[in-house]
């Protein structure tokens, strides 16, 4: 990416109202790259944790809200695996006999 491309990307972000990507370094050594509001991850971004797992998606006030989590060889949709009703629809009811 050259200077002209970077300038164009920043200009497009300003025109569309999108914030340019920022980087936060976590106390545990993790790193977040994405939208930042008031010094906190807020919007679309990617967080790489010290254990190698990667969170990619939407953050709100420094918390991962929705997206995908990659850990080892697994990629898991975050909102589905943390929903309180995620297993309810797929688990058949067993009638007492």
Backbone torsions as a table, in degrees:
resi	resn	phi	psi	omega
1	UNK	NA	126.8	-178.9
2	UNK	-98.6	177.9	-176.1
3	UNK	-61.4	-39.9	-179.2
4	UNK	-63.7	-42.2	179.2
5	UNK	-64.5	-43.9	179.2
6	UNK	-62.1	-44.1	179.2
7	UNK	-61.3	-42.2	179.1
8	UNK	-64.1	-42.8	178.7
9	UNK	-61.6	-43.6	179.4
10	UNK	-66.5	-39.1	177.8
11	UNK	-64.5	-41.7	178.9
12	UNK	-64.8	-39.3	178.4
13	UNK	-63.5	-40.4	179.2
14	UNK	-66.6	-40.6	-178.0
15	UNK	-70.1	-32.8	-178.1
16	UNK	-91.1	-4.0	179.3
17	UNK	83.4	8.0	179.8
18	UNK	-88.3	142.6	178.0
19	UNK	-80.0	147.5	174.2
20	UNK	-70.9	153.2	-179.0
21	UNK	-66.4	139.1	177.9
22	UNK	-121.5	163.4	179.0
23	UNK	-121.5	131.7	174.6
24	UNK	-117.6	135.2	174.3
25	UNK	-103.9	123.2	-177.3
26	UNK	-79.1	158.4	178.9
27	UNK	-61.9	-31.9	-179.5
28	UNK	-83.8	2.3	179.3
29	UNK	98.8	-4.9	176.6
30	UNK	-70.0	165.9	-178.5
31	UNK	-137.7	134.3	177.3
32	UNK	-115.2	133.6	175.5
33	UNK	-127.5	119.9	-179.8
34	UNK	163.2	-156.4	-178.5
35	UNK	-74.3	135.8	-178.2
36	UNK	-129.0	133.7	175.5
37	UNK	-129.0	125.2	-179.4
38	UNK	53.8	38.9	176.6
39	UNK	77.0	11.3	-180.0
40	UNK	-126.2	150.4	176.2
41	UNK	-63.4	122.2	-177.7
42	UNK	-154.7	101.6	-176.5
43	UNK	126.1	-154.7	-179.4
44	UNK	-80.1	136.9	179.1
45	UNK	-171.9	179.5	179.4
46	UNK	-132.6	128.1	176.9
47	UNK	-116.6	127.8	176.1
48	UNK	-107.1	121.9	-177.5
49	UNK	-93.9	160.2	-178.3
50	UNK	-57.9	-28.7	180.0
51	UNK	-79.6	-1.1	177.9
52	UNK	96.9	-9.5	178.1
53	UNK	-70.8	150.3	-176.4
54	UNK	-127.0	126.5	176.3
55	UNK	-106.1	124.9	-177.7
56	UNK	-130.9	121.2	179.7
57	UNK	155.8	-138.0	-174.0
58	UNK	-102.2	133.2	178.0
59	UNK	-117.1	148.0	176.1
60	UNK	-137.3	120.5	180.0
61	UNK	48.1	49.2	176.0
62	UNK	74.5	9.4	178.3
63	UNK	-114.8	139.9	177.3
64	UNK	-75.6	124.0	-173.4
65	UNK	-106.8	-44.1	-173.1
66	UNK	-158.5	142.5	177.8
67	UNK	149.1	-143.3	179.0
68	UNK	-123.3	150.1	177.7
69	UNK	-121.0	125.4	177.5
70	UNK	-109.3	123.0	179.0
71	UNK	-140.9	122.0	-175.2
72	UNK	64.0	-126.3	177.0
73	UNK	-97.6	5.8	-174.7
74	UNK	-99.1	141.2	170.5
75	UNK	-123.8	119.3	-173.7
76	UNK	-122.5	131.4	173.1
77	UNK	-65.2	123.2	-172.2
78	UNK	-69.4	-45.7	-175.2
79	UNK	-64.8	-35.2	-178.4
80	UNK	-71.8	-40.2	-175.7
81	UNK	-79.8	-12.1	179.1
82	UNK	-111.7	6.9	178.1
83	UNK	-77.3	142.4	-179.1
84	UNK	-69.9	-20.6	-179.6
85	UNK	-109.0	16.4	-175.0
86	UNK	-59.4	-43.2	-177.6
87	UNK	-92.1	-10.8	-174.3
88	UNK	-63.9	-43.2	-176.3
89	UNK	-71.6	-30.3	-176.0
90	UNK	-91.6	-9.9	-179.2
91	UNK	-95.1	114.2	-180.0
92	UNK	-70.4	148.4	177.6
93	UNK	-80.2	143.0	178.9
94	UNK	-109.4	120.6	-177.7
95	UNK	-79.6	140.6	175.1
96	UNK	-73.1	135.9	178.3
97	UNK	-119.8	NA	NA
